[in-house]
């Protein structure tokens, strides 16, 4: 059983921010900033592709609600919503989870590096993805 399933089962304590029949949200134990929240489906699914549309909708609605709460109740200027999907994308726990990371100006957090497409590369990728 994965660590998040143990939290759902009550075997590991967590600072629960929200809970209903499909979704559990709790404070990350190693937050980027205080209030960093993890939002998970209660049912074990490893990746975004594995989650049902109904559960995904429930998850993202709670992400929206709790992101707003961080701004309104904790006075954060904004937040990032992050999903690391698969180990290659730094998913450490094989249970789908969204991070809601509170942000403040000048906190030093940066995005990922960006690059330009080579000539014709964007069209080639577009053709592959639209098939």
N, C-alpha and C positions, 0 to 999 in steps of 0.2 A: 504494500500500500504506500502511495507517495505521501510526502509530508503534507501537502495541501488536503489530501483525502483524510489524513489523520486529524487535521484541524477541523474539517467538516464533521467528522465523527466525534469530536470532542476529546480525542486522545491527546492532543497538544493544545495548550491554551493559546488564545489570540485576542488581541484588542479589536473586537468586532465593531465595525462602524455601521454595518447594514447587513440584514439577513432576511430572506424570504424563502419560498419553497425551491427556487431555482438558483439563486445567487447568494454569495457570501462576499462581503468586503471587510477587510481588516487592515490595520496599520502594518506596513513593512517593518520588520525588526531591524533593518539596516537602512534607514531612510536617507534619501538625498537631502531632503529638508523635512522638518517636523510636519506631520500630516500626510506624508507619502503613503498612498493607499494601494492595496492590491485588490482587484475585483476578479472573482473566479466563479465558474459554474460549480454548483455542488456535485453534479455528476462528473465523474472523471472522463475528460477528453484531453488528449495531448496537444492538439493543434487547432488552429482556426478552421482548417478544412474539415475537421472531424465534428465540430459543434453543429447542432441543429439550428435552423433559422430562427425558431422560436426562442431558444436559449440565448442565441447571439443578440437578438433584439432586447431581451431582458437585461443582458449584461451591459449593452451600450447605453440603455436608458439609465441605469444606475451609475455608470461612468459619468454621464452628463450631470445627473443630480449631485453626485459627490464632488465633481469638479466645481460646480457652482457653489457648493457649500464651502469649499476651500477659499474661494474668492470672497464670499459674503461673510463667513463666520471667522475665518483665520486671516483675513485681509491680505491674501496673496494677490499679486498683480495678474497672474495667469497660471497655466499649468500645461504640462506635456502629457499626452496619452501615448503610452508606448506598449507595444506587443512584440516580444521576441519570439518568433515562430520557428521552431526547430533548433537543434544544437548549433548549427553553423551561424545562426543569428543570435547567439548568446543566450538561448533559452536554457536555464540551468535546472529548472524543475519541470519535468515532463507532464505538466498539467496546465492547460490554457489559463493565462492570467494577463490582465491589463494592469499596467502601472499608471497611476495618476500622480504625477510628480509636480508638486507645487514649485512655482518659480517667482523669483524676485529679480529686479534689475541688477546687473553686475554680479550675479552669482557665479559667473565663470563657466557655466555649462554651455557647451557648444554643440552644434549639429554635426553631421557626418561630412566627410570631404565630398566635393562635387567635381564633376568632370564634364567635358563636352563630348557629344557624339561625333564620330568620324563621318565623313561624307557617305550618305546612303545607309548608314547603320540604323538610324531611327526608323526609316521606312522598312528595313528588313525585320526589325523587331516587331513593328506594328503588324506586319503581315503574319508573323508567327503567332502573335497573341490573338489576332482576330479570327483565326481559322476555327 
